């Protein structure tokens, strides 16, 4: 089965698939389930290129490729969402801090003109974060609405990864020149 080569090829293909998944998400904002198909193709091709060309098909190698391709896709979704959440938190954090600073400066000038505000009034002021308002919520790996098309695209991705990872039995070509065939007389031919 060539387990070592299978794992190396699958991991390299899976890393390329995850990179493709992240790139497509950030360039085109696509995070659909059908993106599992390119990840499966890259994982399967990684296995196909890593194993020797002459050999028998291995059902275990195909199953291992499917498991690694699906894990790469789901892991890639989690990585993509984590990076997107971090990027959103980084871009929104300075603007919220600036708003809070501006609001506190305005309230300081108003508070000096009148009487000092209590802690309850300061917490209700706009722009000041209290509690979980500034934290980004982490989304689950699978969407909450799982349609039949999502199931079909995951099944197609699994089938592609299996077929590419399983391999095919290749018969080596006969490279020896064949001897010229002798002409058989018409009377001696068996079909005559």
ZILIN-V642300 format. One record per residue. OMEGA is omega as a letter, one per 40 degrees, with the letter a starting at -180 (NA if undefined). D_FIRST is the distance of its C-alpha to the first C-alpha in whole Angstrom. Layout:
BEGIN
[[OMEGA/D_FIRST] [OMEGA/D_FIRST]]
END
This chain:
BEGIN
[[a/0] [a/4] [a/6] [i/9] [i/9] [a/8] [i/11] [i/13] [i/13] [a/13] [i/16] [i/18] [i/18] [i/19] [i/22] [i/23] [i/23] [i/25] [i/27] [a/28] [i/29] [a/31] [i/33] [i/34] [a/35] [i/37] [a/38] [a/39] [i/39] [i/36] [a/34] [a/33] [a/30] [i/30] [i/28] [a/25] [i/24] [i/24] [i/22] [i/20] [a/20] [i/20] [i/17] [i/15] [i/16] [i/15] [a/11] [a/12] [a/14] [a/12] [i/9] [a/10] [a/12] [i/12] [a/9] [i/8] [a/8] [a/6] [i/9] [i/8] [i/7] [i/10] [i/12] [i/11] [i/12] [a/15] [a/16] [i/16] [i/18] [i/20] [i/21] [a/21] [a/24] [i/26] [i/26] [i/27] [i/30] [i/31] [a/31] [a/33] [i/35] [i/36] [i/37] [i/39] [i/41] [a/41] [i/42] [i/45] [a/46] [a/47] [a/49] [a/51] [i/51] [a/54] [i/56] [i/56] [i/57] [i/60] [a/61] [i/62] [i/63] [i/66] [i/66] [i/67] [i/69] [a/71] [i/72] [i/73] [i/76] [a/77] [i/77] [i/79] [a/81] [i/81] [a/80] [i/77] [i/74] [a/73] [a/69] [i/69] [i/70] [a/68] [a/65] [a/65] [a/66] [i/64] [i/61] [a/61] [i/58] [i/58] [a/55] [a/52] [a/53] [a/51] [i/48] [i/45] [i/44] [a/40] [i/38] [a/36] [i/32] [i/33] [a/36] [i/39] [a/39] [a/36] [i/36] [i/34] [i/34] [i/32] [a/30] [a/29] [i/28] [i/25] [i/24] [i/24] [i/22] [i/19] [i/19] [i/19] [i/16] [a/14] [i/15] [a/14] [a/11] [a/9] [i/10] [i/12] [i/12] [i/15] [a/17] [i/19] [i/22] [a/25] [i/26] [i/29] [a/32] [i/33] [i/37] [a/39] [i/40] [i/43] [i/46] [i/47] [a/50] [a/51] [a/52] [a/49] [a/47] [a/45] [a/46] [NA/49]]
END
